[in-house]
């Protein structure tokens, strides 16, 4: 499982900024943290860092809904993320958005049984569509992939609305 870092720091003007996925590589180099993006490199002096959190890549909202990291459905969702979402531009954008909002939403729904119940039905539907996609081929596989991505968006937005 890949690890990520979310880093809050003060820029040259004193404003608080945040570095979070999808940075490609973060490396500690003495007095600075070096962050490599697709098309640029950023160095942040360690004395400007406010908070530095390391976390593993996971299905934040689904894990909170199911209450465990080991449900079979989570494996289906992780495989879909790796095989579909992270292999195209739109999927990468949605994935990046999810990793920005997912942890805080998961924290809010972790103890809310009503929210979990509502989201579980949507997540189960998503898993069902993804499983059908995995069995399909050709154009049908593509269509199930599109529907799976759409349901992914619906789950994220429903979770965000439920936690407002």
Residue, then its C-alpha position, 0 to 999 in steps of 0.5 A: x500500500x502506498x503512503x502519502x503525505x499531507x504537508x501544511x506550510x507557510x509560504x514566503x508571504x506567510x500564507x498557509x498552504x497545503x501540499x497533498x496528493x497527487x504529488x508524485x514523490x516527497x523526499x526529505x533532504x536535510x533542511x528542506x522537503x523536496x516535492x516532485x510534481x509531474x512538471x515541476x519541483x518544489x522545495x519547502x524549508x522544514x522551518x516553515x512546515x506547520x504540520x506533516x501527516x503521513x497516511x496510507x492510500x485507502x478507501x476512506x469513506x467505504x472503510x468508515x461505512x463498512x467499519x473495517x479495512x478487510x471487507x471484500x467490497x473494499x478489494x473490489x473498489x481498490x482494484x477499480x481505483x487502480x485499474x480504471x480510475x488511475x489510468x485516465x485523466x478524468x479518473x486521476x482528477x476524481x481520485x485526487x479530489x477524493x483524497x482531498x475530501x475523503x479523510x474528513x468525510x470518513x471522520x464525520x461518518x465513522x460514528x453516524x449509523x444513519x449516514x453509514x446506512x445511506x451510503x452503504x446502499x450506494x457503495x454496494x450498488x457501485x461494487x455490484x456495477x464494478x463486479x459486472x464490469x469485471x465480468x464483461x468485455x468490449x463495449x459493455x465493459x467500457x459502459x460499466x466502467x463509465x457507470x462505475x465512475x459515475x456512481x463513484x462521484x455520486x457516493x462522494x457527493x452524497x457523503x459530502x452532503x450527508x456530512x454538511 
